């Protein structure tokens, strides 16, 4: 029997708990007009970090705009935007060490950009060409970079959560002074892997930060149809871990919470859960039409809480940014992204031989046999495959 069980307060008549019994405040530092709340405690931030954060936001907005357009033109097959959730992603990644490991879901391309992923690398991945780090095996926006300690994205929901617990536990066993950060949406928190991963980390005391982007919808399903509890933060408390709920559209609040979460995880070799309350201003993906499940009035309301605009106003108030500099940054990235698209889409796909590489240390006899059969199949039915598949 645990000490908690032995030491709990006792009562002598039936008294149930409900979600109202657990009060979870929301951390806010930055107001919509770019000023901070009275008595708000700011994160550790200087001009260089602030400018890098904002530069990442500008690039991400431009990338989303350009590449969603490219998908509509048929140049790439699929796209997902980060629009509206930049503060949750960039504010948290800015609090990390470069050697902290990131396991993301599929809307965190701003995080890998902050780490140093180039415009060319983004394009090579989305066009699955011969320069793609993933060798053309993933659908667009499923990024990954070993050099940047960013695990490759996997489409199935929540698989990264128990994996993150394992990565953090390995860091602990190796004596590394780093943490693992795991991003996911509130919809993924309905998967069994969420519960398995959190329980594993809590029991084994793994230094992992579970970062939930609660944007209100699991594709088209609103949160009130997903769960009846007090959001996702209450589950962290239930698993016995340090937990905080923040305004996910407040860059400074997210940065402050993640900085302190990282410090706690390292000091105590223990997990932390952060629930960031935010909203995706765009569709779930290029395959989604949000007009079928939410109103224009709702979207307009959240436009007033645009995280990038709020942080921009704070920078201007600090004297660290001007409207002219902001306009030039947007135009520079529009030109850069468009130029990179034109180059990447013309590059050939990876050589067919690479399809069996990186699975094992050396391709097994079975894989070699399958590759040989595939080449024979393509030669037999050449019209059924694009000419690029003929690189055999």
LINKAWO-V758271 format. One line per field, one symbol per residue. ss: DSSP state (H for helix, E for strand, C for the rest). psi: psi as a letter, one per 20 degrees, with the letter a starting at -180 (. if undefined). Layout:
# LINKAWO-V758271
ss=???
psi=???
This chain:
# LINKAWO-V758271
ss=CCHHHHHCCCCCCCCCCCHHHCCCCEECCECCCCCECCCCCCCCCCHHHHHHHHHHHHHHHHHHHHHHHHHHCCCCCCCCCCCCCHHHHHHHHCCCCCCCEEECCCCCHHHHHHHCCCHHHHHHHHCCECCCCCCCCCCCCCCCECCCCECCCCCCCCHHHHHHHHHHHHHHHHCCCCCEEEEEECCHHHCHHHHHHHHHHHHHCCCEEEEEEECCEECCEEHHHCCCCCCCHHHHHHCCCEEEEEECCCHHHHHHHHHHHHHHHHHHCCCEEEEEECCCCCCCCCCCCHHHCCCHHHHHHHHCCCHHHHHHHHHHHHCCCCHHHHHHHHHHHHHHHHHHHHHHCCCCECCHHHHHCCCCCCCCHHHHHHHHHHHHHHHHCHHHCCHHHHCC
psi=pqhhghiqqqrjqpoqqahihoporpppgprhjjqqqpjpoqropagggghgghghgggggggggghhhhghijhrhqqprjpijhhgghhghiirqhiqpporejkkhhghghijprgghgghghjlaiiphjkjiqrqjmrqohhjloqpqpgppihighghhgghhggghikqlrrppoqrrhhhiiqhhghggggghggimpmpooopnnjipneiorhiigqiambhhhhgghjkqpqqproijoghggggghghgggghghilqqqppoooapphargrijqniiiiqrhggghghhikohggghghggghijiqrhghgghgghghgggggghghghiiqrrqqhhihjqjgrgqprhgghghgghgghghhhmhiiqqhhijm.
